[in-house]
Amino acid sequence: MCGIVGYIGKKECTEVLLNGLSKLEYRGYDSAGIAVFDSKSKDIKTIKAKGRLKDLNDKLKTEGGLKGNCGIGHTRWATHGEPSDINSHPHGNARVTIVHNGIIENYKKLKEFLESQGYVFESQTDTETVAKLLDYYYDGKDPLECIKEVINEIEGSYALGILFKDFPDTIYAVRKDSPLIVGKGENESFIASDVPAILKYTKDYYLLDEDEIAVLDSSGVRFFTKFGKQIDKEVLTADFDEESAAKGGFEHYMLKEIYEQPNAIKMTVTPRISNGMPDFSESGLTDEMLNGYKRIFIIACGTAMHAATVGKYVIERLARVPVTVDLASEFRYRNPILSKQDLVILVSQSGETADTLAALRLAKNVGAATMGIVNVKGSSIARESDIVLYTHAGPEISVASTKAYMVQIAMFYLLAFKLAFIKKTISKDECKRLVSVICKVPEIIEKVLELSDTCSYVASKLISSENLLYIGRGLDYALSMEGSLKLKEISYIHSEAYAAGELKHGTISLVTEQMPVVAVATQRELFDKTMSNIKEVKSRGAKVVLITHKCMSVDEEAADYVIKLPTVDDMLMPMIAIVPLQLIAYYSSVLRGNDVDKPRNLAKSVTVE
């Protein structure tokens, strides 16, 4: 999830580009760069640097800056290629320079073709493939025809800002499945990944639709379809200020990040699918390696540990490989029994979690294979693990993790599918079917997000309580643990999660009149048993919130409030059912007047034991 900007007007564009990037740095901070039409040489000059925007600023000062009135900029969240000066954007050559947000799925095939045509690649990025493909099709006369040829060739998601040397003081832009807006100012125009980047200069903007091409020059902005037909577009006006715009119009980062989950899943899953099958070859994880592991240990803390618990269920169920989930803070102090045939998976959003990092080092000391599942490139766990699988959630600002948890789960599903196929516990057809289902999950989550008003209403019925329970069986129990943690960490309501079948072994003594119990029942083979447990607490006066499939028939007397969800395979329901649990926690916190994004006593990255 990168951020791109562009400017054409009468101002010195370096300042405008840097200001815009500063508003988009939440979208990525691995590296940054700008390319400007130099007002003297009439060439495109580029300066870029690994690190945060400050590092680019420092480099600009050292190298004397860039002067001109037209340029593009980029702040990067690395997907293909590690953070480095070379992998930073913009990419291109003397003729064509681009910035890109998204993932080009068929870049390997295109790269092979371009290399056969004599092109030499400098970076590890998929973006450089697009830059060289533009150069390949460019005839020196018509950039629009060139862009049309390229978007017919590339597959995946993209928002592109493009400069052609032969057309100075002109920016070309096109998008598909990645956000891009076009700003309209007084004798100046902009492109940006998000509205906050332009609000200092204008509130007027256009929304660029799929595969529409925008041409920005001194005369204004023109829009074309991918077939070259010029079209008119409606000007929109932002009705929010710069501060609220940084949150995409949402009241809090947490809510924004909940709504970003469909795209985060796409960004994480799509690069790991080849010909309908899971593919981890880019990370160096081979079929032989996966097949050789006898046992798997998953080590994590907090929310990541709950994602790991889902991972344990699906890996054991599909691949029949034994999996142990350990809290990182306990793992190294119990003198674990590890061997060189074991795989130890370390899960951390930041890649810097102190306990998890310590567990990694212990595993390496005994010779076990290590795999990091992290969201931050270049983090300690990423650097020290034998294998790294990056989740592409983009920056997560709110302390309470939502989209990072979602993509961790998605990664475990892909691993489970791949491992099961290698172990021959599922067929290739079944593996492809499961992959196709997970690819549909983002679209289904979009529908679940339409239930936000229902979740807000349910939250209003919980906020006066000081204690409540979450219950579920199987995967629903793993979900209950995460739902309970979300609620307690931001609403400060005391909440605990229990396996529904354990109620009679002590927990049911806590149930009192009108005590809320949130019951998750998405596993159809366990539905009747879970309903029996729900009736047990209901008969003792509990106020029950039930989350289940929309296809399930529910006794009206069994629950006070029912949230019915779109139906997918039961095994994949954790990715669907977690969303209402997140929303209930969010709205409970809002209604209690708490600081949602910065809950008391908590930090985003726990770097001490």
CORRA-V900479 format. One record per pair of residues at least 4 apart in sequence whose ideal C-beta (glycine too) atoms are under 8 Angstrom apart, sorted by the first residue. I is the first residue (numbers start at 1). J is the second residue. If there is no record, write none. Layout:
# CORRA-V900479
I&J + I&J
This chain:
# CORRA-V900479
1&27 + 1&28 + 1&77 + 1&101 + 1&260 + 1&263 + 1&264 + 1&267 + 1&392 + 1&393 + 1&394 + 1&395 + 2&27 + 2&28 + 2&74 + 2&75 + 2&76 + 2&77 + 2&89 + 2&99 + 2&100 + 2&101 + 2&102 + 2&193 + 3&21 + 3&24 + 3&25 + 3&26 + 3&27 + 3&28 + 3&74 + 3&75 + 3&101 + 3&192 + 3&193 + 3&194 + 3&197 + 4&24 + 4&72 + 4&73 + 4&74 + 4&89 + 4&99 + 4&100 + 4&101 + 4&159 + 4&160 + 4&161 + 4&180 + 4&191 + 4&192 + 4&193 + 5&16 + 5&17 + 5&20 + 5&21 + 5&24 + 5&72 + 5&73 + 5&74 + 5&161 + 5&190 + 5&191 + 5&192 + 5&193 + 5&197 + 5&198 + 6&17 + 6&71 + 6&72 + 6&73 + 6&99 + 6&161 + 6&171 + 6&173 + 6&190 + 6&191 + 6&192 + 6&216 + 7&11 + 7&13 + 7&16 + 7&17 + 7&20 + 7&69 + 7&70 + 7&71 + 7&171 + 7&188 + 7&189 + 7&190 + 8&13 + 8&69 + 8&70 + 8&169 + 8&170 + 8&171 + 8&188 + 8&189 + 8&190 + 8&216 + 8&217 + 8&218 + 9&13 + 9&16 + 9&69 + 9&70 + 9&185 + 9&187 + 9&188 + 9&189 + 10&69 + 10&187 + 10&188 + 11&15 + 11&16 + 11&69 + 11&188 + 12&16 + 12&67 + 12&68 + 12&69 + 13&17 + 13&36 + 13&68 + 13&69 + 13&70 + 13&71 + 14&18 + 14&34 + 14&36 + 14&60 + 14&65 + 14&66 + 14&67 + 14&68 + 14&71 + 15&19 + 16&20 + 16&190 + 16&201 + 17&21 + 17&34 + 17&36 + 17&71 + 17&72 + 17&73 + 18&22 + 18&34 + 18&53 + 18&56 + 18&57 + 18&73 + 19&23 + 19&197 + 19&200 + 20&24 + 20&73 + 20&190 + 20&192 + 20&197 + 20&198 + 21&25 + 21&32 + 21&34 + 21&53 + 21&56 + 21&73 + 21&74 + 21&75 + 21&197 + 22&53 + 23&194 + 23&196 + 23&197 + 23&199 + 23&242 + 23&245 + 23&246 + 24&28 + 24&75 + 24&192 + 24&193 + 24&194 + 24&196 + 24&197 + 25&29 + 25&32 + 25&52 + 25&53 + 25&75 + 26&246 + 26&395 + 26&397 + 27&75 + 27&77 + 27&101 + 27&193 + 27&194 + 27&394 + 27&395 + 28&75 + 28&76 + 28&77 + 28&78 + 28&394 + 28&395 + 29&51 + 29&52 + 29&53 + 29&75 + 29&76 + 29&77 + 29&395 + 30&50 + 30&51 + 30&76 + 30&77 + 30&78 + 30&83 + 30&377 + 30&378 + 31&48 + 31&49 + 31&50 + 31&51 + 31&55 + 31&56 + 31&75 + 31&76 + 31&78 + 31&83 + 31&84 + 31&85 + 31&87 + 31&88 + 31&89 + 32&48 + 32&49 + 32&51 + 32&52 + 32&53 + 32&55 + 32&56 + 32&73 + 32&74 + 32&75 + 32&76 + 32&88 + 33&46 + 33&47 + 33&48 + 33&49 + 33&56 + 33&73 + 33&74 + 33&88 + 33&89 + 33&90 + 33&99 + 34&46 + 34&47 + 34&48 + 34&56 + 34&60 + 34&66 + 34&71 + 34&72 + 34&73 + 34&74 + 34&90 + 35&44 + 35&45 + 35&46 + 35&71 + 35&72 + 35&73 + 35&90 + 35&92 + 35&97 + 35&99 + 35&163 + 36&44 + 36&45 + 36&46 + 36&66 + 36&67 + 36&68 + 36&70 + 36&71 + 37&42 + 37&43 + 37&44 + 37&45 + 37&68 + 37&69 + 37&70 + 37&71 + 37&163 + 37&168 + 37&169 + 38&42 + 38&43 + 38&44 + 38&45 + 38&66 + 38&67 + 38&68 + 39&67 + 39&68 + 39&69 + 40&67 + 41&45 + 42&165 + 42&168 + 43&94 + 43&165 + 44&92 + 44&94 + 44&97 + 44&163 + 44&165 + 45&66 + 45&68 + 46&90 + 46&92 + 46&97 + 47&56 + 47&59 + 47&60 + 47&63 + 47&66 + 48&56 + 48&59 + 48&74 + 48&85 + 48&88 + 48&89 + 48&90 + 49&55 + 49&56 + 49&58 + 49&59 + 49&85 + 49&88 + 50&55 + 50&83 + 50&84 + 50&85 + 50&88 + 51&55 + 51&56 + 51&83 + 52&56 + 53&57 + 53&75 + 54&58 + 55&59 + 56&60 + 57&61 + 58&62 + 59&63 + 60&65 + 60&66 + 61&65 + 66&71 + 69&169 + 70&163 + 70&168 + 70&169 + 70&170 + 70&171 + 71&163 + 72&90 + 72&97 + 72&98 + 72&99 + 72&161 + 72&162 + 72&163 + 72&171 + 72&191 + 73&90 + 73&99 + 74&88 + 74&89 + 74&90 + 74&99 + 74&100 + 74&101 + 76&83 + 76&87 + 76&88 + 76&89 + 77&392 + 77&394 + 77&395 + 78&82 + 78&83 + 78&87 + 78&377 + 78&390 + 79&103 + 79&126 + 79&267 + 79&271 + 79&390 + 79&392 + 80&103 + 80&107 + 80&124 + 80&125 + 80&126 + 80&127 + 80&271 + 80&282 + 81&87 + 81&123 + 81&124 + 81&125 + 82&87 + 82&124 + 82&377 + 82&378 + 83&87 + 83&88 + 83&377 + 83&378 + 84&88 + 86&122 + 86&123 + 87&123 + 87&124 + 87&125 + 89&98 + 89&99 + 89&100 + 89&125 + 89&127 + 90&97 + 90&98 + 90&99 + 91&97 + 91&98 + 91&99 + 91&100 + 91&123 + 91&125 + 91&127 + 91&128 + 91&130 + 91&131 + 92&96 + 92&97 + 92&98 + 92&131 + 92&134 + 92&135 + 92&163 + 93&97 + 93&131 + 93&132 + 93&135 + 94&165 + 95&135 + 95&138 + 95&164 + 95&165 + 95&166 + 96&131 + 96&134 + 96&135 + 96&138 + 96&162 + 96&163 + 96&164 + 96&165 + 97&131 + 97&162 + 97&163 + 98&127 + 98&130 + 98&131 + 98&134 + 98&160 + 98&161 + 98&162 + 98&163 + 99&160 + 99&161 + 100&104 + 100&127 + 100&130 + 100&158 + 100&159 + 100&160 + 101&158 + 101&159 + 101&178 + 101&179 + 101&180 + 101&193 + 102&156 + 102&157 + 102&158 + 102&159 + 102&176 + 102&177 + 102&178 + 103&126 + 103&156 + 103&157 + 103&267 + 103&270 + 103&271 + 103&392 + 104&110 + 104&126 + 104&127 + 104&129 + 104&130 + 104&154 + 104&155 + 104&156 + 104&158 + 105&155 + 105&156 + 105&270 + 105&271 + 106&110 + 106&154 + 106&155 + 106&156 + 107&111 + 107&126 + 107&129 + 107&130 + 107&154 + 107&156 + 108&112 + 109&113 + 110&114 + 110&129 + 110&133 + 110&153 + 110&154 + 111&115 + 111&121 + 111&129 + 112&116 + 113&117 + 114&119 + 114&121 + 114&129 + 114&132 + 114&133 + 114&136 + 115&119 + 115&120 + 115&121 + 117&136 + 119&132 + 119&135 + 119&136 + 121&128 + 121&129 + 121&132 + 122&128 + 123&127 + 123&128 + 125&129 + 126&130 + 126&156 + 127&131 + 128&132 + 129&133 + 129&154 + 130&134 + 130&150 + 130&154 + 130&158 + 130&160 + 131&135 + 132&136 + 133&137 + 133&150 + 133&153 + 133&154 + 134&138 + 134&146 + 134&147 + 134&150 + 134&162 + 137&145 + 137&146 + 137&149 + 137&150 + 138&143 + 138&146 + 138&164 + 139&145 + 139&146 + 140&166 + 141&145 + 142&146 + 143&147 + 143&162 + 143&164 + 143&167 + 143&170 + 143&172 + 144&148 + 144&172 + 144&213 + 144&215 + 144&224 + 144&228 + 145&149 + 145&228 + 146&150 + 147&151 + 147&162 + 147&172 + 147&174 + 147&213 + 148&152 + 148&213 + 148&226 + 148&227 + 148&228 + 149&153 + 150&154 + 151&174 + 151&176 + 151&211 + 151&226 + 152&226 + 154&158 + 156&177 + 156&270 + 157&176 + 157&177 + 157&178 + 157&266 + 157&267 + 157&270 + 158&174 + 158&175 + 158&176 + 158&177 + 158&178 + 159&173 + 159&174 + 159&175 + 159&176 + 159&178 + 159&179 + 159&180 + 159&193 + 160&172 + 160&173 + 160&174 + 160&175 + 161&171 + 161&172 + 161&173 + 161&191 + 162&171 + 162&172 + 162&173 + 162&174 + 163&170 + 163&171 + 163&172 + 164&170 + 164&172 + 167&217 + 169&217 + 169&218 + 170&215 + 170&216 + 170&217 + 171&189 + 171&191 + 171&214 + 171&215 + 171&216 + 171&217 + 172&213 + 172&214 + 172&215 + 172&216 + 173&180 + 173&182 + 173&191 + 173&208 + 173&213 + 173&214 + 173&216 + 174&208 + 174&211 + 174&212 + 174&213 + 174&214 + 175&179 + 175&180 + 175&208 + 175&210 + 175&211 + 175&212 + 176&210 + 176&211 + 177&210 + 177&266 + 178&193 + 179&193 + 179&194 + 180&191 + 180&192 + 180&193 + 180&208 + 181&191 + 181&192 + 181&193 + 181&194 + 181&195 + 181&198 + 181&205 + 181&206 + 181&207 + 181&208 + 182&189 + 182&190 + 182&191 + 182&205 + 182&206 + 182&208 + 182&214 + 182&216 + 182&221 + 183&189 + 183&190 + 183&191 + 183&192 + 183&198 + 183&201 + 183&202 + 183&204 + 183&205 + 184&189 + 184&190 + 184&202 + 184&204 + 184&205 + 184&206 + 184&220 + 184&221 + 184&235 + 185&189 + 185&190 + 185&198 + 185&201 + 185&202 + 185&204 + 186&202 + 188&201 + 188&202 + 189&216 + 189&220 + 189&221 + 190&197 + 190&198 + 190&201 + 190&202 + 190&205 + 190&216 + 191&214 + 191&216 + 192&196 + 192&197 + 192&198 + 193&197 + 194&245 + 194&248 + 195&199 + 195&205 + 195&238 + 195&240 + 195&245 + 195&248 + 195&249 + 196&242 + 196&245 + 196&246 + 196&248 + 198&202 + 198&205 + 199&203 + 199&238 + 199&241 + 199&242 + 199&245 + 200&242 + 203&237 + 203&238 + 203&239 + 204&235 + 204&236 + 204&237 + 204&238 + 205&235 + 205&236 + 205&237 + 205&238 + 206&214 + 206&221 + 206&223 + 206&233 + 206&234 + 206&235 + 206&236 + 207&233 + 207&236 + 208&212 + 208&214 + 208&223 + 211&225 + 211&226 + 212&223 + 212&224 + 212&225 + 212&226 + 212&231 + 213&223 + 213&224 + 213&225 + 213&226 + 214&221 + 214&222 + 214&223 + 214&224 + 215&221 + 215&222 + 215&223 + 215&224 + 216&220 + 216&221 + 222&230 + 223&230 + 223&231 + 223&232 + 223&233 + 224&228 + 224&229 + 224&230 + 224&231 + 225&229 + 225&231 + 238&245 + 240&244 + 240&245 + 240&249 + 241&245 + 242&246 + 243&247 + 244&249 + 244&251 + 245&249 + 247&251 + 247&252 + 247&253 + 247&256 + 248&256 + 248&259 + 250&255 + 250&256 + 250&259 + 251&255 + 251&590 + 252&256 + 252&398 + 252&586 + 252&590 + 252&596 + 252&597 + 253&257 + 253&397 + 253&398 + 253&597 + 254&258 + 254&398 + 254&400 + 254&402 + 254&490 + 254&586 + 254&596 + 254&597 + 255&259 + 255&586 + 255&596 + 256&260 + 257&261 + 257&396 + 257&397 + 257&398 + 257&402 + 257&403 + 258&402 + 258&403 + 258&449 + 258&579 + 258&582 + 258&583 + 258&586 + 259&449 + 260&264 + 260&393 + 260&394 + 260&403 + 261&265 + 261&402 + 261&403 + 261&406 + 261&442 + 261&445 + 261&579 + 262&266 + 262&441 + 262&442 + 262&443 + 262&445 + 262&446 + 263&267 + 263&442 + 264&268 + 264&391 + 264&392 + 264&393 + 264&394 + 264&403 + 264&406 + 264&407 + 265&269 + 265&406 + 265&407 + 265&410 + 265&438 + 265&441 + 265&442 + 265&445 + 265&575 + 266&270 + 266&442 + 267&271 + 267&392 + 267&393 + 267&394 + 267&407 + 268&272 + 268&391 + 268&392 + 268&393 + 268&407 + 268&410 + 268&411 + 269&273 + 269&410 + 269&414 + 269&438 + 269&439 + 270&439 + 271&282 + 271&392 + 272&278 + 272&279 + 272&280 + 272&414 + 273&277 + 273&278 + 273&279 + 273&435 + 273&439 + 274&279 + 274&281 + 276&432 + 276&435 + 276&436 + 277&418 + 277&421 + 277&428 + 277&431 + 277&432 + 277&435 + 278&414 + 278&415 + 278&417 + 278&418 + 278&421 + 278&431 + 278&435 + 280&285 + 280&389 + 280&414 + 280&415 + 280&418 + 281&285 + 281&286 + 283&387 + 283&388 + 283&389 + 284&387 + 285&289 + 285&290 + 285&371 + 285&387 + 285&389 + 286&290 + 287&291 + 287&418 + 287&422 + 288&292 + 289&293 + 289&369 + 289&387 + 290&418 + 290&419 + 290&422 + 291&422 + 291&423 + 292&341 + 293&321 + 293&341 + 293&342 + 293&343 + 293&369 + 294&321 + 294&339 + 294&341 + 294&342 + 295&321 + 295&322 + 295&323 + 295&324 + 295&339 + 295&341 + 295&342 + 295&343 + 296&315 + 296&321 + 296&322 + 296&323 + 296&324 + 296&342 + 296&343 + 296&344 + 296&345 + 297&323 + 297&324 + 297&325 + 297&326 + 297&331 + 297&336 + 297&338 + 297&342 + 297&343 + 297&344 + 297&345 + 297&363 + 297&368 + 298&308 + 298&311 + 298&312 + 298&323 + 298&324 + 298&325 + 298&326 + 298&344 + 298&345 + 298&347 + 299&308 + 299&325 + 299&326 + 299&327 + 299&328 + 299&331 + 299&344 + 299&345 + 299&346 + 299&347 + 299&356 + 299&359 + 299&360 + 299&363 + 300&304 + 300&305 + 300&307 + 300&308 + 300&325 + 300&327 + 300&328 + 300&346 + 300&347 + 300&348 + 300&356 + 301&305 + 301&327 + 301&328 + 301&329 + 301&348 + 301&353 + 301&355 + 301&356 + 301&606 + 302&306 + 302&401 + 302&485 + 303&307 + 303&349 + 303&401 + 303&404 + 303&405 + 303&482 + 303&485 + 303&486 + 304&308 + 304&347 + 304&348 + 304&349 + 304&353 + 304&356 + 304&401 + 304&404 + 304&405 + 304&408 + 305&309 + 305&325 + 305&327 + 305&328 + 305&347 + 306&310 + 306&405 + 306&478 + 306&481 + 306&482 + 306&485 + 307&311 + 307&347 + 307&405 + 307&408 + 307&409 + 307&412 + 307&482 + 308&312 + 308&325 + 308&345 + 308&347 + 308&408 + 308&412 + 309&313 + 309&325 + 309&478 + 309&481 + 310&314 + 310&409 + 310&412 + 310&475 + 310&478 + 310&479 + 310&574 + 311&315 + 311&323 + 311&325 + 311&345 + 311&408 + 311&409 + 311&412 + 311&415 + 311&416 + 312&316 + 312&323 + 312&324 + 312&325 + 313&317 + 313&474 + 313&475 + 313&478 + 314&318 + 314&412 + 314&413 + 314&416 + 314&475 + 314&571 + 315&319 + 315&321 + 315&323 + 315&412 + 315&415 + 315&416 + 315&419 + 316&320 + 316&321 + 316&322 + 316&323 + 317&416 + 317&571 + 318&416 + 318&417 + 318&419 + 318&420 + 318&425 + 318&426 + 318&571 + 319&416 + 319&419 + 319&420 + 319&422 + 319&423 + 319&425 + 320&420 + 320&423 + 320&425 + 321&419 + 321&423 + 326&330 + 326&331 + 326&334 + 326&336 + 326&359 + 327&331 + 327&355 + 328&332 + 328&346 + 328&353 + 328&355 + 328&356 + 328&358 + 328&359 + 329&333 + 329&355 + 329&609 + 330&334 + 331&336 + 331&355 + 331&359 + 331&362 + 332&336 + 332&358 + 332&359 + 332&362 + 336&362 + 338&342 + 338&344 + 338&363 + 338&366 + 338&367 + 338&368 + 339&366 + 339&367 + 339&368 + 340&366 + 340&367 + 340&368 + 340&369 + 342&363 + 342&368 + 342&369 + 343&368 + 343&369 + 343&370 + 343&371 + 344&359 + 344&360 + 344&363 + 344&368 + 344&369 + 344&370 + 344&371 + 345&370 + 345&371 + 345&372 + 345&373 + 346&356 + 346&357 + 346&359 + 346&360 + 346&363 + 346&370 + 346&371 + 346&372 + 346&373 + 346&374 + 346&381 + 346&385 + 347&356 + 347&373 + 347&374 + 347&408 + 348&352 + 348&353 + 348&356 + 348&357 + 348&372 + 348&373 + 348&374 + 348&375 + 348&379 + 348&381 + 349&374 + 349&375 + 349&376 + 349&391 + 349&393 + 349&396 + 349&401 + 349&404 + 349&408 + 349&605 + 350&374 + 350&375 + 350&376 + 350&379 + 350&604 + 350&605 + 350&607 + 351&372 + 351&374 + 351&375 + 351&376 + 351&379 + 351&380 + 351&381 + 351&382 + 352&357 + 352&376 + 352&379 + 352&380 + 352&381 + 352&605 + 352&607 + 353&357 + 353&381 + 353&605 + 353&606 + 353&607 + 354&358 + 354&606 + 354&607 + 354&608 + 354&609 + 355&359 + 355&606 + 355&609 + 356&360 + 356&381 + 357&361 + 357&380 + 357&381 + 357&384 + 358&362 + 358&609 + 359&363 + 360&364 + 360&370 + 360&372 + 360&381 + 360&384 + 360&385 + 361&365 + 361&384 + 362&366 + 363&368 + 363&370 + 364&368 + 364&370 + 364&384 + 364&386 + 369&386 + 369&387 + 370&384 + 370&385 + 370&386 + 370&387 + 371&385 + 371&386 + 371&387 + 371&388 + 371&389 + 372&381 + 372&382 + 372&384 + 372&385 + 372&387 + 372&388 + 372&389 + 373&389 + 373&391 + 373&408 + 373&411 + 373&412 + 374&379 + 374&381 + 374&382 + 374&388 + 374&389 + 374&390 + 374&391 + 375&390 + 375&391 + 375&392 + 375&393 + 375&396 + 375&404 + 375&407 + 376&382 + 377&382 + 377&390 + 378&382 + 378&383 + 379&383 + 380&384 + 381&385 + 382&388 + 382&390 + 389&411 + 389&415 + 391&404 + 391&407 + 391&408 + 391&410 + 391&411 + 392&407 + 393&403 + 393&404 + 393&406 + 393&407 + 394&403 + 396&401 + 396&402 + 396&403 + 396&404 + 396&604 + 397&597 + 397&604 + 398&402 + 398&596 + 398&597 + 399&489 + 399&597 + 399&598 + 399&599 + 399&602 + 399&603 + 399&604 + 400&486 + 400&489 + 400&490 + 400&585 + 400&596 + 400&597 + 400&599 + 401&405 + 402&406 + 402&486 + 402&582 + 403&407 + 404&408 + 405&409 + 405&482 + 405&578 + 406&410 + 406&575 + 406&578 + 407&411 + 408&412 + 409&413 + 409&574 + 409&575 + 409&578 + 410&414 + 410&438 + 410&441 + 410&575 + 411&415 + 412&416 + 413&417 + 413&434 + 413&438 + 413&572 + 413&575 + 414&418 + 414&435 + 414&438 + 415&419 + 416&420 + 417&421 + 417&426 + 417&431 + 417&434 + 417&435 + 417&438 + 418&422 + 418&431 + 419&423 + 420&425 + 420&426 + 420&431 + 421&426 + 421&427 + 421&428 + 421&431 + 426&430 + 426&431 + 426&434 + 427&431 + 428&432 + 429&433 + 430&434 + 431&435 + 432&436 + 433&437 + 434&438 + 434&569 + 434&571 + 434&572 + 435&439 + 436&440 + 437&441 + 437&568 + 437&569 + 437&572 + 438&572 + 438&575 + 440&444 + 440&568 + 441&445 + 441&568 + 441&572 + 441&575 + 441&576 + 442&446 + 443&447 + 444&448 + 444&566 + 444&568 + 444&576 + 445&449 + 445&575 + 445&576 + 445&579 + 446&450 + 447&566 + 448&565 + 448&566 + 448&576 + 448&579 + 448&580 + 449&579 + 451&455 + 451&563 + 451&565 + 451&580 + 451&583 + 452&456 + 452&583 + 453&457 + 454&458 + 454&563 + 454&580 + 455&459 + 455&563 + 455&580 + 455&583 + 455&584 + 455&587 + 456&460 + 456&583 + 456&587 + 456&591 + 457&461 + 457&561 + 458&462 + 458&545 + 458&561 + 458&563 + 458&584 + 459&463 + 459&583 + 459&584 + 459&585 + 459&586 + 459&587 + 459&588 + 459&590 + 459&591 + 460&587 + 460&591 + 461&516 + 461&543 + 461&545 + 461&560 + 461&561 + 462&468 + 462&487 + 462&493 + 462&516 + 462&545 + 462&584 + 462&588 + 463&491 + 463&493 + 463&588 + 463&591 + 463&592 + 465&493 + 465&514 + 465&515 + 465&516 + 466&493 + 466&494 + 467&493 + 467&494 + 467&495 + 467&510 + 467&515 + 468&487 + 468&493 + 468&494 + 468&495 + 468&515 + 468&516 + 468&517 + 468&518 + 469&495 + 469&496 + 469&497 + 469&498 + 469&507 + 469&510 + 469&511 + 469&515 + 469&516 + 469&517 + 469&518 + 469&537 + 469&542 + 470&480 + 470&481 + 470&483 + 470&484 + 470&487 + 470&495 + 470&496 + 470&497 + 470&498 + 470&517 + 470&518 + 470&519 + 470&520 + 471&477 + 471&480 + 471&497 + 471&498 + 471&499 + 471&500 + 471&503 + 471&517 + 471&518 + 471&519 + 471&520 + 471&530 + 471&533 + 471&534 + 471&537 + 472&476 + 472&477 + 472&478 + 472&479 + 472&480 + 472&497 + 472&499 + 472&500 + 472&519 + 472&520 + 472&521 + 472&530 + 473&477 + 473&499 + 473&500 + 473&501 + 473&521 + 473&523 + 473&526 + 473&529 + 473&530 + 473&533 + 474&478 + 474&523 + 474&526 + 475&479 + 475&522 + 475&523 + 475&570 + 475&571 + 475&573 + 475&574 + 476&480 + 476&500 + 476&520 + 476&521 + 476&522 + 476&523 + 476&526 + 476&530 + 476&577 + 477&481 + 477&497 + 477&498 + 477&499 + 477&500 + 477&520 + 478&482 + 478&574 + 479&483 + 479&520 + 479&522 + 479&574 + 479&577 + 479&578 + 479&581 + 480&484 + 480&497 + 480&498 + 480&518 + 480&520 + 481&485 + 481&497 + 482&486 + 482&578 + 482&581 + 483&487 + 483&497 + 483&518 + 483&520 + 483&578 + 483&581 + 483&582 + 483&584 + 483&585 + 484&488 + 484&495 + 484&496 + 484&497 + 484&518 + 485&489 + 485&495 + 485&497 + 486&490 + 486&581 + 486&582 + 486&585 + 487&491 + 487&493 + 487&495 + 487&581 + 487&584 + 487&585 + 487&588 + 488&492 + 488&493 + 488&494 + 488&495 + 489&585 + 489&599 + 489&602 + 490&585 + 490&586 + 490&588 + 490&589 + 490&594 + 490&596 + 490&599 + 491&585 + 491&588 + 491&589 + 491&592 + 491&594 + 492&592 + 492&594 + 492&599 + 492&600 + 493&588 + 493&592 + 498&502 + 498&503 + 498&507 + 500&519 + 500&529 + 500&530 + 500&533 + 500&534 + 501&529 + 501&533 + 502&506 + 502&507 + 503&507 + 503&508 + 503&533 + 503&536 + 503&537 + 504&508 + 504&536 + 508&536 + 508&537 + 508&540 + 510&515 + 511&515 + 511&517 + 511&537 + 511&540 + 511&541 + 511&542 + 512&540 + 512&541 + 513&541 + 514&541 + 514&542 + 514&543 + 515&541 + 515&542 + 515&543 + 516&542 + 516&543 + 516&544 + 516&545 + 517&534 + 517&537 + 517&542 + 517&543 + 517&544 + 517&545 + 518&544 + 518&545 + 518&547 + 518&581 + 518&584 + 519&530 + 519&533 + 519&534 + 519&537 + 519&544 + 519&545 + 519&546 + 519&547 + 519&559 + 520&547 + 520&548 + 520&577 + 520&581 + 521&526 + 521&527 + 521&530 + 521&531 + 521&534 + 521&546 + 521&547 + 521&548 + 521&552 + 522&547 + 522&548 + 522&549 + 522&565 + 522&570 + 522&573 + 522&574 + 522&576 + 522&577 + 523&527 + 523&530 + 523&570 + 523&573 + 524&549 + 524&552 + 524&570 + 525&570 + 526&530 + 527&531 + 527&548 + 527&552 + 528&532 + 529&533 + 530&534 + 531&535 + 531&554 + 531&555 + 531&558 + 532&536 + 533&537 + 534&538 + 534&544 + 534&546 + 534&558 + 534&559 + 535&539 + 535&558 + 536&540 + 537&542 + 537&544 + 538&542 + 538&544 + 538&557 + 538&558 + 538&559 + 543&560 + 544&558 + 544&559 + 544&560 + 544&561 + 545&559 + 545&560 + 545&561 + 545&562 + 545&563 + 545&584 + 546&554 + 546&558 + 546&559 + 546&561 + 546&562 + 546&563 + 547&562 + 547&563 + 547&565 + 547&577 + 547&580 + 547&581 + 548&552 + 548&554 + 548&562 + 548&563 + 548&564 + 548&565 + 549&564 + 549&565 + 549&567 + 549&573 + 550&564 + 550&565 + 550&566 + 550&567 + 551&567 + 552&564 + 554&558 + 554&559 + 554&562 + 563&580 + 565&573 + 565&576 + 565&577 + 565&580 + 566&576 + 568&572 + 568&573 + 568&576 + 569&573 + 572&576 + 573&577 + 574&578 + 577&581 + 578&582 + 579&583 + 580&584 + 581&585 + 582&586 + 583&587 + 584&588 + 585&589 + 586&590 + 586&596 + 587&591 + 588&592 + 589&594 + 589&596 + 589&599 + 590&594 + 590&596 + 594&599 + 595&599 + 595&600 + 598&602
